[in-house]
């Protein structure tokens, strides 16, 4: 039975699931019907953060053009251009024991591609969620449904996997940003051209 989280809640992952080695992080969403004439393309990205709260180098930013990071411990499934259909829209596999020691947090984010030019924001998105599944058993361990709290934001930090006293925990963040991916990159220490 999965633990369902509310915004701001933190939960132990490895302590309550001894022997957990590999997880699948699924992110999903639906787009509301609107007459803007443009398709929606939501993208998940993962920032592998050192204890400074910043990425150590550009290879610690995982997205559809850089699908593997953390010495192969974090693997992104690639870009889903439409988000159509049920279930996870994008998937990230994480080998918890293989995440390099300098990486303290994995921040999972979702942004809207070309949001400004397409005049789109997360107020037009519904049923967004993140879930963590035990890869070995396919059992859903944690689920966080974001709700409909966003209106003008074009990027969301959905949640974080983080180390605490040798164990992995999950934090349901649900924080919205204006400025899309560029704003997130800047906050996490990446230069944006």
C-alpha positions in Angstrom: 0.0 0.0 0.0 1.5 3.3 -1.1 2.0 6.2 1.3 0.1 9.2 -0.1 1.8 12.5 0.8 0.6 16.0 1.1 2.7 19.1 0.2 5.7 19.5 2.6 5.6 16.0 4.0 8.7 13.9 4.3 8.9 10.2 4.5 11.6 7.5 5.0 12.1 5.4 1.9 15.0 3.0 2.6 14.5 2.7 6.4 10.9 1.6 6.0 11.8 -0.6 3.0 15.0 -2.5 4.0 17.0 -3.8 1.1 15.5 -1.3 -1.3 18.1 -0.8 -4.0 16.5 0.4 -7.2 13.5 2.6 -7.6 11.5 3.9 -10.6 10.2 7.4 -10.2 7.2 8.0 -12.4 5.9 11.4 -13.2 2.5 12.0 -14.8 0.1 14.7 -15.8 -2.9 15.6 -18.0 -3.5 18.8 -19.9 -6.8 20.6 -19.7 -8.7 21.3 -22.9 -8.0 24.8 -24.2 -8.2 26.6 -27.5 -4.6 28.0 -27.6 -3.9 26.0 -30.8 -0.6 24.6 -29.5 0.3 21.2 -28.2 1.6 20.8 -24.6 5.1 19.4 -24.1 5.9 18.9 -20.4 9.4 17.8 -19.6 10.8 16.2 -16.4 14.3 17.0 -15.3 16.4 15.9 -12.4 19.0 18.0 -10.7 21.7 16.0 -8.8 22.6 18.3 -6.0 25.7 18.5 -3.8 25.4 19.6 -0.1 25.6 23.2 -1.4 22.1 22.8 -3.0 23.7 23.3 -6.4 24.8 20.9 -9.1 28.6 20.2 -9.1 28.8 20.2 -12.9 26.6 20.1 -16.0 26.5 16.3 -16.1 24.5 16.5 -12.9 21.5 17.9 -14.8 19.5 15.0 -16.2 16.9 15.7 -18.9 15.8 14.4 -22.4 19.2 15.5 -24.0 21.3 14.1 -21.2 19.5 11.0 -20.0 22.1 9.4 -17.7 24.0 10.9 -14.8 25.5 10.2 -11.4 27.9 7.6 -12.9 24.9 5.8 -14.4 22.9 5.7 -11.2 20.1 8.0 -12.6 18.6 7.2 -16.0 15.8 9.2 -17.6 13.4 7.4 -20.0 13.5 10.2 -22.5 11.0 12.8 -23.7 7.3 12.1 -23.9 6.1 14.9 -26.3 2.4 14.7 -25.7 1.6 13.3 -22.2 -1.4 11.5 -23.8 -2.7 8.3 -22.1 -2.9 6.9 -18.6 0.0 6.1 -16.3 3.4 7.6 -16.0 4.3 10.1 -18.8 8.1 10.1 -18.0 10.1 7.7 -15.9 13.4 7.9 -14.1 15.3 4.9 -12.8 17.5 5.4 -9.7 20.0 2.9 -8.3 20.1 4.3 -4.8 23.4 2.6 -3.7 25.2 3.7 -6.8 24.4 7.5 -6.4 27.9 9.1 -6.0 28.6 10.2 -2.4 28.9 13.9 -3.2 25.2 14.0 -4.4 23.0 14.6 -1.4 19.6 15.3 -3.1 17.9 14.5 -6.4 15.4 17.2 -7.2 12.6 16.1 -9.6 11.1 18.9 -11.7 8.6 19.4 -14.5 8.6 22.3 -16.9 6.5 23.3 -19.9 8.5 23.5 -23.1 8.2 26.9 -24.8 5.7 28.0 -22.3 6.1 31.7 -23.0 5.8 31.4 -26.7 2.9 29.0 -26.5 1.2 31.1 -23.7 0.9 28.0 -21.4 1.2 27.5 -17.7 0.5 24.9 -15.0 -3.0 26.3 -14.5 -3.7 24.4 -17.7 -2.4 21.1 -16.3 -4.2 18.7 -14.0 -3.7 15.4 -12.2 0.1 15.9 -11.9 1.8 13.4 -9.6 5.1 11.8 -8.7 5.3 8.2 -7.5 8.1 6.0 -6.4 8.0 2.3 -7.2 10.2 -0.5 -6.0 11.8 -1.7 -9.3 12.2 -5.3 -8.0 8.6 -5.8 -7.0 6.8 -3.1 -9.0 5.1 -2.0 -5.8 4.2 1.6 -5.5 5.8 2.9 -2.3 5.1 6.6 -2.3 2.7 8.9 -4.2 2.3 12.6 -4.2 -0.6 14.2 -6.1 0.1 17.9 -6.6 -3.4 19.1 -6.7 -4.5 22.2 -8.6 -2.5 24.9 -6.8 -0.8 26.4 -9.8 -2.0 29.2 -12.1 0.8 31.2 -13.7 3.8 29.0 -13.0 5.8 27.3 -15.9 8.0 25.1 -13.7 7.5 22.9 -10.7 9.9 21.3 -8.2 7.8 18.2 -7.6 9.8 16.5 -4.9 13.2 15.4 -3.8 15.0 12.1 -2.9 17.6 13.0 -0.3 20.1 11.4 2.1 19.7 11.6 5.8 21.8 9.6 8.3 22.7 7.0 5.7 19.1 6.5 4.5 17.1 7.9 1.6 14.0 9.9 2.2 11.5 11.7 0.0 10.2 15.2 0.4 6.9 16.3 -1.3 7.8 19.8 -2.4 5.2 21.0 -4.9 6.9 24.5 -5.4 6.0 26.5 -8.5 8.3 28.8 -10.4 7.8 31.5 -13.1 10.6 31.6 -15.7 10.5 27.9 -16.6 13.5 25.7 -16.9 15.9 28.7 -17.0 14.7 29.8 -13.5 15.3 26.3 -12.1 18.7 26.0 -13.7 19.7 29.4 -12.3 18.6 28.4 -8.8 20.5 25.1 -9.0 23.7 26.7 -10.1 23.7 26.1 -13.9 24.5 28.9 -16.3 21.8 29.3 -18.9 22.6 30.7 -22.4 
